[in-house]
Amino acid sequence: MNPNSFALVTAAHLRTRQTKNDPQARYRAKLDLVRSLYRQGWDKQRILDLFAVIDWMMRLPNALEQRLWQDMQTIEGETKMPYVTSVERLAIQRGLQQGRLEGQLEGKLKDKLEGEAEKAAAILERLLAKRFGPLDEKTRERLATDTLEQLDLWTDRVLDVSTPNAVFEGH
């Protein structure tokens, strides 16, 4: 492998694309790239920085990630270069877990907000229909796709306007 850092990152990108739907192939490719990191003779910080990029690009299922960590310990033992120490691995793993938890919380919050927007859209649709009669399809679609904040603004306008279109004016 080329001793240029950019070449390694480019290789990681290419291998990531090549192994898009094949976790086993991605595992082998990632392991090969990690091995090449150790063979370059770079200083510890450069290896850690490049490993972080490779790790970010080449996500693996949890079982394969654990297997990679074990293989890295073996490589470190063989090369006598423990660049990614067990403490750093634990920190990386905790960071990954925290990222997953944050993603789950973000997903739950998004689901909750979407649920609130759906409720607000249903209420506004009921109010508009009660005040102005049946709504056309375009209006119902608009209600279903707008934000909770926008729906709240329109709900506040329902009682003050004389036509359904006036509710939406300016937005």
N, C-alpha and C positions, 0 to 999 in steps of 0.2 A: 504494500500500500504506500502511496505517496506520503512523505513526511509533512506535507502541507495540511494545516488544520482545515482549511476550506475544502480540500479534496475529501477529507474524512466526512465532513458535514454533508457534502454533495453526495458521497457514496451512501450515507445514512438515508438521505432523502430518496435517492433512487431505489434503495432496497426497501424502504417503507412503502413506496408505491407498488413495487413488484410483489410485495407480500400482503397486499391489502386484505384479502379474504382468506389468508392461510396462516393461522397463528403459529403452527409448527415451523413453517419456513421463516416467519418473522423472528421467532426465537433463535433459530440457527444463524440468521443474518445478524441479529443483534449481538449474539455471542461472538461471532467472527469479528465484528467491529470492536467489541470490548477487548478481545485478544490483541487486535492491532493497536489499540491504545497503549497497552502495556509494552508492546514491542518497540514503540517509537523512541523511548528514552526521554520523554518529556518530563518536565517538573510536575510535582503533585498537583498544583493548582490548575495547570493547563489540562491535565487529565481529568480532574474533577469537573471543570467547566465543560469540556467536550462530552464527558459522560452524561452530564445533566441535559445537554442538547439531544444526544442520542436517546436517552431515556424518555425525554418528552416526546420526541418524534415517533418512537417505535414502541407504543403501548402494547403490553401483553396481558392476556388473561392472568388472574392472580396466581393460579397454579404454576404457569410458566414463568411468571416473575419470580416466584419463590425458587424455582429450579435454577433460574439465571443467577440469583444471589448465591446459591450453593456452588454453582460452577465458578463464579467469580472468586469465591474463597479458595477454591482449588487452584485457580490460575495465580492468585496472589501468593499462595504457598509455593507453587512451582517457580515463580519468578522472584520470590522474596521481595516483592514490591507491594506492600499493602496500601495502595493509594486511596482506595475507598474503604476506610476502616469500618469496623462493625458499628461504631458509634455514628459515623456518617450514614451508613446504610440504614440504621434505625431512624435517624433524623429524616432521611429521604422517605422511608416507609411511612413514618408518622405524617410527613407532609402530604404524601399521596392519600393517606387515610383521611386527613383533615380536608383535603381537596374534594374527596368523594363525599364526605359529610356535608360540606358546603354546597356541593352540587345537588345533593338530595334535598337539603333545606331550600335551596333556590327553586328546585322543581316543585316542592310542596307549596311554597309561597306563590309561584306562578299559577299553579292549579287553583289555589284559593282565590287569587285575583281574577282568574278567568271565570271561576264560579260566581264571584261577586258581579262581574260584568254581565254574565248571562242573566242573573237575577235582575239587575238594573235594567237590562234591555227588555226583559219580559214585562217589568212594571211599566216602563215608558211606552212600550207597544200597547199595553192595556189602556193606559191613560189616553194616548193618542186616538185609539180606536173608539173609546168611550166619548171623547170630545168631538172627533171629526168624522167618525165612521170608519169602515174597513180601510186598511192600509194597502197600498200597492206593494208588489214584490220588491221593487227597488228600495223602498223605505225600510221594509223588514230586513233586507240584506244589510243596509247601512247600519241599522241598530245592532245587528249581530256581529259586526266587524269593528266597531269603534271602541275606544278606551273607556274605562270606568269613569274617568274624569270628564270626558266628553258627554257621556250618558247622563251624569249628574247635572251638568250644565243645561242640557236639553230638558231634563225633567223639571228643573227650576223654571224654565220658560213656558212650559205647557199651558199654564193658566193665564199667561199674559199676552198670548198671541191670538190672531184671528184665523190663521190657516196652518195646516201641518208644515208647509214649507217654511213658514216664518220661524218655526222652532229651530230649523237647521241653518238659517241665514248667517252668513259670516263664518261658517265652519264647514 
